[in-house]
Amino acid sequence: MQTRNRIMDDIGQLMTNAMGVAQGAKAEAETAMKSMLDRWMADRDFVTREEFDAVRAMAQKAREENDALKARLDAMERKKKA
């Protein structure tokens, strides 16, 4: 009976080790894929979300300034005609 438990313990240890190796391989594969994807995206000159949001905010501010200047110009033209 002692031999049977020893075999089960060995099998259990083997399965535990196999799961550890599989998890390590999974983590390594994920890291490699992320690195490859980051490199691919960098080669394509994609912008980051932060860069996009910054440019969008700049465009919004410029649009608001243009609207304000247009309103001032329209007011000046109306005043000149009167």
Secondary structure as UniProt FT lines:
FT   HELIX           2..43
FT   TURN            44..45
FT   HELIX           49..81
//
